[in-house]
Amino acid sequence: MAQHYYTVTWDQLHRDARALAWRLLGLGPFRGVVAVTRGGLIPAAIIAREMEIRLVESVSVATYDEETRGAPTVIKHPAAAGDGEGFLVVDDLVDTGTTARVVRGLLPKAHFAAVYAKPTGRALVDSFITEVSQDTWILFPWDTEPQFSVPIARREQKA
């Protein structure tokens, strides 16, 4: 299967997170936000600001790095969120759903939102803004730096 890349800029992430906040406004009220670290930290901050939520908690689940995938490990529990009732969980992306399943197990009563969703994990979130294909790797602004990009036509010729 071909691998596709989708680059998200800081401006686009900000707009998409604000759009998600707009969608979530009518679903509350929420007592707090739980950011899924690390990718959910920035969208959660934007959403908390837009929804005027002051209580921000985090949950950290390690499942992979850029090279390898392993069993999910909860590094930090979201103690302030209890079972999730009245809380909004925010992540940047739901991909295979591995992290989402773990977080749902910890916070079964929370509303789970992701800015971006892939088909395999989409059913595990209650709200999202943009769906991308399963074979797309999203390049978030914190993972990239500005540099020359080969034109798409030239890349397709090599494939």
C-alpha positions as CSV (number, residue, x, y, z in Angstrom):
1,M,0.0,0.0,0.0
2,A,1.4,3.4,-0.9
3,Q,2.2,5.8,1.9
4,H,0.8,9.3,1.6
5,Y,1.8,12.4,3.6
6,Y,-0.5,15.2,4.7
7,T,1.3,18.3,6.1
8,V,-0.5,20.3,8.7
9,T,0.7,23.8,9.4
10,W,0.4,25.7,12.7
11,D,-2.3,27.9,11.2
12,Q,-4.3,24.9,9.9
13,L,-4.0,23.1,13.2
14,H,-5.2,26.2,15.0
15,R,-8.2,26.6,12.6
16,D,-9.1,22.9,12.8
17,A,-8.9,22.9,16.6
18,R,-11.1,26.0,16.8
19,A,-13.6,24.3,14.4
20,L,-13.6,21.3,16.7
21,A,-14.3,23.6,19.7
22,W,-17.2,25.2,17.8
23,R,-18.7,21.7,17.2
24,L,-18.2,20.7,20.9
25,L,-19.7,23.9,22.4
26,G,-23.3,22.6,22.1
27,L,-22.4,19.2,23.6
28,G,-21.3,20.4,27.1
29,P,-21.0,21.8,29.5
30,F,-17.7,20.2,30.3
31,R,-16.0,20.5,33.7
32,G,-12.5,19.9,32.3
33,V,-10.4,18.8,29.4
34,V,-8.0,15.8,29.3
35,A,-5.2,16.2,26.8
36,V,-3.8,13.0,25.4
37,T,-0.1,13.6,25.3
38,R,1.9,14.5,23.5
39,G,-0.1,15.2,20.3
40,G,-3.3,16.3,22.0
41,L,-1.6,19.0,24.2
42,I,-1.8,21.8,21.7
43,P,-5.3,21.1,20.4
44,A,-6.5,20.7,24.0
45,A,-5.1,24.1,25.0
46,I,-6.8,25.7,22.0
47,I,-10.1,24.0,22.7
48,A,-9.9,24.7,26.4
49,R,-9.3,28.4,25.6
50,E,-12.1,28.6,23.1
51,M,-14.6,26.9,25.4
52,E,-13.4,28.8,28.5
53,I,-12.5,25.6,30.4
54,R,-9.9,26.2,33.0
55,L,-9.4,22.6,34.3
56,V,-6.9,20.9,32.1
57,E,-5.6,17.4,32.9
58,S,-3.5,15.0,30.8
59,V,-3.1,11.4,30.2
60,S,0.0,9.8,28.7
61,V,-0.1,6.6,26.8
62,A,3.0,5.4,24.9
63,T,2.3,3.1,22.0
64,Y,5.0,3.8,19.4
65,D,7.8,6.1,18.2
66,E,8.8,7.0,14.7
67,E,10.3,3.5,14.2
68,T,8.5,0.8,16.3
69,R,5.1,0.0,17.6
70,G,4.6,-1.8,21.0
71,A,2.0,-2.6,23.6
72,P,0.3,0.5,25.0
73,T,1.6,1.7,28.4
74,V,-0.1,4.3,30.6
75,I,2.7,6.6,31.7
76,K,0.4,9.2,33.5
77,H,-3.1,8.7,34.6
78,P,-5.6,11.6,34.5
79,A,-6.4,11.6,38.2
80,A,-8.5,14.8,38.3
81,A,-10.9,13.3,35.7
82,G,-12.2,10.4,37.7
83,D,-14.2,8.2,35.3
84,G,-14.4,11.0,32.8
85,E,-17.9,12.2,33.6
86,G,-18.2,15.9,32.6
87,F,-14.8,15.7,30.8
88,L,-13.7,16.2,27.3
89,V,-10.8,14.1,26.0
90,V,-8.8,15.7,23.2
91,D,-6.2,14.1,20.9
92,D,-4.7,15.3,17.7
93,L,-5.4,12.1,15.8
94,V,-7.2,8.8,16.2
95,D,-5.3,6.3,13.9
96,T,-5.7,2.6,14.7
97,G,-7.5,3.3,17.9
98,T,-4.9,1.7,20.2
99,T,-4.5,4.8,22.4
100,A,-8.2,5.7,22.2
101,R,-9.2,2.2,23.5
102,V,-6.8,2.6,26.5
103,V,-8.1,6.1,27.3
104,R,-11.7,5.1,26.9
105,G,-11.0,2.3,29.4
106,L,-9.7,4.9,31.9
107,L,-12.4,7.5,31.2
108,P,-15.5,5.6,30.0
109,K,-17.9,8.5,30.7
110,A,-15.8,11.2,28.9
111,H,-16.6,12.7,25.5
112,F,-13.7,11.8,23.2
113,A,-12.7,14.3,20.4
114,A,-9.9,14.2,17.9
115,V,-9.0,16.8,15.4
116,Y,-8.2,14.2,12.7
117,A,-9.5,10.7,12.3
118,K,-8.6,7.7,10.2
119,P,-11.2,5.1,9.3
120,T,-9.9,2.3,11.6
121,G,-10.1,4.5,14.7
122,R,-13.0,6.8,13.8
123,A,-15.6,4.8,15.6
124,L,-13.7,5.3,18.9
125,V,-14.1,9.1,19.0
126,D,-17.4,10.9,19.5
127,S,-16.3,14.0,17.6
128,F,-13.7,14.9,15.0
129,I,-13.2,17.5,12.2
130,T,-11.2,16.0,9.4
131,E,-11.0,12.4,8.1
132,V,-7.9,11.2,6.3
133,S,-7.2,7.9,4.7
134,Q,-5.7,5.0,6.7
135,D,-2.5,5.1,4.5
136,T,-1.9,8.8,5.2
137,W,0.8,9.9,7.6
138,I,0.0,13.3,9.1
139,L,3.0,15.5,9.5
140,F,2.2,17.8,12.4
141,P,3.9,21.1,12.7
142,W,5.9,20.0,15.7
143,D,7.4,17.1,13.7
144,T,8.5,19.2,10.6
145,E,10.6,22.0,9.6
146,P,10.5,24.2,6.5
147,Q,12.6,22.9,3.6
148,F,12.5,22.2,-0.1
149,S,9.8,19.9,-1.3
150,V,10.1,17.8,-4.4
151,P,7.1,18.5,-6.8
152,I,4.4,15.9,-6.5
153,A,4.7,15.0,-10.2
154,R,8.4,14.2,-9.8
155,R,7.7,12.1,-6.8
156,E,4.9,10.2,-8.6
157,Q,7.3,9.4,-11.5
158,K,9.7,7.6,-9.1
159,A,7.0,5.5,-7.5
